[in-house]
Amino acid sequence: MPTPPKRDDSEDTYLVGYGDAARAWIEYRTVETHAAFFTPHLKSGMALLDMGCGPGGITVGLAEIVAPAQVTACDIEQSQLDRAKERAEKAGATNISFEIANVFELPFDDNSFDAIFMSAVLSNLQRPDDAVKEIARVLKPGGIAGFNEFDSAGDIYYPLDPLVQRSTDLYFQLREHVGDDPRGGRRLKAQLLRAGLDCIHMHAIYESIDPAHFANAASLQFKNDMGPQMKALGWTDDAEIEAIGAAWKKLAEDPGAYVAATWVQAIGTKPVD
């Protein structure tokens, strides 16, 4: 595998990829688990953009709330949109349209949406400020935008095997190497203000995650996706990659294990001139 370079200002690559391990990370997410802070501000009839919709678990819940209005679900990856379409069809959600879109160049007019939602997008970008400015551009004056962003520095793992700690240290190192920000959540308020939005709410939460689900996904992710990238950079080797995968598997099987992820959630509004 080629060494992952630091990105320039013209590109962004989703570091965790779109394989089985990545799907295991995100497919369980729903509007109840990751957008509950935002839904009290929504109502029927609001035109809504779900930017970075992924496999659509949150999208379907948002569409139910704002129906009969249209939800526009966008992602930069076609395979994600395909999964989201399947999920919407199974849920009977007919008020969702799907479109490939780059968050830096959204294919929408100024002031197009009453509400916009983004989850776990900004910290995967090298230029998050530009992305928030583009969100602000397509949000209507008086409109509302919700941002749910990870801040991995606060994550909890128990028991913390030295190899699990080693894998999290390597994860941070790889994120920072390619220009991502694993601590991005704490920056949300400043990003909203720089984009000209008023930040009306911001808080952090811990999301308790099934340890077996998380640890099995982490093992698969490290062995198949991130570990080989780290090896190409000279940071690790096959033996350590295998050992780290086994350490995560051991955590998954521990009846006393606990895992919690940190999320920062913010709501911004666009001033009315």
C-alpha positions in Angstrom: 0.0 0.0 0.0 1.4 3.4 -0.9 2.3 5.8 1.9 -0.6 8.1 2.5 0.6 11.7 1.8 -0.4 14.8 3.6 -3.3 16.3 1.7 -3.1 19.6 -0.1 -5.8 22.2 0.1 -7.7 20.8 -2.9 -8.6 17.4 -1.6 -10.0 15.4 1.3 -9.9 11.6 1.6 -12.1 9.7 4.1 -9.4 8.0 6.1 -11.4 5.1 7.5 -12.6 4.1 4.1 -15.9 2.5 3.0 -15.3 -1.2 3.6 -16.9 -3.6 6.0 -15.0 -2.2 9.0 -16.1 1.4 8.3 -19.7 0.3 7.9 -19.5 -1.5 11.3 -18.5 1.9 12.8 -21.4 3.9 11.4 -24.4 1.9 10.3 -26.0 1.7 13.8 -26.3 5.5 14.0 -29.8 6.9 14.1 -31.5 10.2 14.7 -32.1 9.1 18.3 -28.5 8.3 19.0 -26.8 11.1 17.1 -29.2 13.9 16.4 -31.5 14.1 19.4 -30.1 17.5 20.3 -31.2 18.8 16.9 -34.7 17.3 16.4 -36.5 19.7 18.9 -35.7 22.5 16.5 -37.3 20.7 13.5 -40.9 20.7 12.3 -43.0 19.4 9.5 -42.5 21.3 6.2 -38.8 22.3 6.7 -36.6 21.7 3.7 -33.6 19.9 5.1 -30.1 19.0 3.9 -28.3 16.0 5.4 -24.7 16.6 4.3 -22.5 13.6 4.6 -25.5 11.3 5.1 -23.4 8.1 5.0 -25.6 4.9 5.0 -28.7 6.9 5.9 -29.6 5.8 9.4 -29.9 9.4 10.6 -31.4 10.6 7.3 -34.5 8.4 7.6 -35.3 9.7 11.0 -34.9 13.3 9.9 -37.2 12.7 6.9 -39.9 11.4 9.2 -39.8 14.6 11.3 -39.9 17.2 8.5 -42.3 15.2 6.2 -44.0 16.0 3.8 -41.1 18.4 3.0 -38.1 17.0 1.1 -34.8 15.9 2.6 -31.8 16.2 0.4 -29.3 13.6 1.4 -25.7 14.2 0.1 -22.5 12.3 0.3 -19.3 12.4 -1.7 -19.2 8.6 -2.0 -21.7 6.7 -4.3 -21.6 3.5 -2.3 -22.8 5.4 0.8 -25.7 6.8 -1.1 -26.6 3.4 -2.4 -26.8 2.1 1.1 -28.8 5.1 2.2 -31.3 4.6 -0.7 -31.8 0.9 0.4 -32.4 2.0 4.0 -34.9 4.6 2.9 -36.8 2.2 0.8 -37.0 -0.4 3.6 -38.3 2.4 5.9 -40.8 3.6 3.4 -39.3 7.1 3.4 -40.4 8.6 0.1 -39.5 12.3 0.8 -35.7 11.8 0.4 -33.6 12.6 -2.7 -30.0 11.5 -3.0 -27.2 13.4 -4.6 -23.4 13.2 -4.9 -22.0 16.4 -3.5 -18.7 17.9 -2.3 -19.2 20.0 0.9 -16.8 22.6 -0.4 -18.9 23.2 -3.6 -22.5 22.4 -2.8 -24.7 22.3 -6.0 -27.4 24.5 -4.4 -28.4 28.1 -4.6 -27.8 30.5 -1.7 -30.4 30.4 1.0 -31.9 27.0 -0.1 -32.6 25.1 3.1 -34.5 25.7 6.4 -32.3 23.2 8.2 -29.0 21.4 7.7 -27.5 18.5 9.6 -23.9 17.2 9.5 -22.5 14.3 11.6 -18.9 13.3 11.8 -17.8 15.2 8.7 -15.8 18.3 9.7 -13.1 16.4 11.6 -12.4 14.4 8.5 -11.6 17.5 6.5 -8.4 19.6 6.2 -10.4 22.8 5.6 -13.4 22.5 8.0 -13.9 26.3 8.2 -14.5 26.4 4.4 -17.1 23.6 4.7 -19.0 25.4 7.5 -19.0 28.6 5.4 -20.5 26.7 2.5 -23.1 25.3 4.8 -23.9 28.8 5.9 -24.2 29.9 2.3 -27.0 27.5 1.5 -28.8 27.9 4.8 -31.7 30.4 4.7 -31.6 33.4 7.0 -33.2 32.4 10.2 -32.4 28.7 9.3 -30.8 26.3 11.7 -27.8 24.0 11.4 -26.9 21.1 13.6 -23.3 19.7 13.9 -22.4 16.4 15.6 -18.7 15.9 15.7 -16.4 13.4 17.4 -13.6 14.4 19.8 -11.6 11.3 20.2 -9.3 12.6 22.9 -12.1 12.0 25.4 -12.9 8.4 24.4 -13.0 5.7 27.2 -11.8 2.1 26.8 -11.7 -0.4 29.6 -9.7 -2.5 30.2 -7.0 -0.5 28.6 -4.5 -3.0 27.3 -1.1 -1.4 26.4 -1.7 -2.5 22.8 -5.1 -0.9 22.7 -3.4 2.3 23.9 -0.8 1.9 21.2 -3.4 1.5 18.5 -5.2 4.7 19.7 -1.9 6.6 19.7 -1.2 5.4 16.1 -4.8 6.4 15.1 -4.2 10.0 16.3 -0.8 10.0 14.6 -2.3 8.9 11.3 -5.3 11.3 11.5 -2.9 14.2 12.1 -0.5 13.1 9.4 -3.2 13.4 6.7 -4.6 16.6 8.0 -7.6 15.4 9.9 -8.4 16.6 13.5 -9.3 13.8 15.9 -10.0 16.5 18.5 -12.3 18.5 16.1 -15.4 18.5 18.2 -14.2 21.2 20.6 -13.7 23.6 17.7 -17.3 23.7 16.6 -18.3 27.0 18.3 -15.4 28.9 16.9 -16.0 27.4 13.4 -19.6 28.4 13.4 -18.8 32.0 14.5 -16.1 32.3 11.8 -18.7 31.3 9.2 -21.1 34.0 10.3 -23.5 31.8 12.2 -24.7 32.4 15.7 -24.0 29.5 18.0 -27.1 29.1 20.1 -26.2 25.7 21.7 -23.1 23.6 22.3 -22.5 20.6 24.6 -20.5 17.4 24.8 -21.8 13.9 25.6 -20.5 10.4 26.1 -22.1 7.8 23.9 -21.9 4.3 25.5 -21.2 1.8 22.8 -21.6 -2.0 22.9 -18.0 -3.0 23.7 -18.1 -6.2 21.5 -19.4 -4.2 18.5 -16.9 -1.4 18.9 -13.9 -3.6 19.6 -14.6 -6.1 16.8 -15.0 -3.1 14.4 -11.7 -1.6 15.7 -9.9 -4.8 15.3 -11.1 -5.2 11.7 -10.4 -1.5 10.9 -6.9 -1.7 12.3 -5.9 -4.9 10.6 -7.5 -4.2 7.2 -7.4 -0.4 6.7 -5.4 1.7 9.1 -2.7 -0.7 10.1 -1.4 -1.2 6.5 -1.2 2.6 6.1 0.7 2.9 9.3 3.0 0.1 8.2 3.7 1.9 4.9 4.8 4.9 6.9 7.2 2.8 8.9 5.4 3.2 12.2 4.5 -0.4 12.8 4.9 -3.9 11.4 2.9 -7.0 10.6 3.5 -8.6 14.0 2.3 -5.5 15.9 -0.7 -5.1 13.7 -1.7 -8.7 14.4 -1.1 -8.2 18.1 -3.2 -5.1 18.2 -6.0 -6.8 16.4 -5.9 -9.6 19.0 -5.9 -7.1 21.9 -9.1 -5.5 20.6 -10.6 -9.0 20.1 -9.8 -9.7 23.8 -11.5 -6.5 24.9 -14.6 -7.5 22.9 -14.8 -10.8 24.8 -14.3 -9.3 28.3 -17.6 -9.3 30.2 -16.4 -6.3 32.2 -15.5 -4.1 29.2 -16.8 -0.6 28.7 -16.4 1.7 25.7 -17.7 5.3 25.4 -17.2 7.8 22.6 -17.1 11.6 23.0 -19.3 13.8 20.8 -19.6 17.5 20.7 -22.9 18.9 19.4 -23.6 22.4 18.3 -26.5 24.3 16.8 -26.0 27.5 14.7 -28.5 29.9 13.2 -28.1 32.2 10.2 -28.8 35.8 11.2 -31.7 37.5 9.5 -30.5 40.8 7.8 
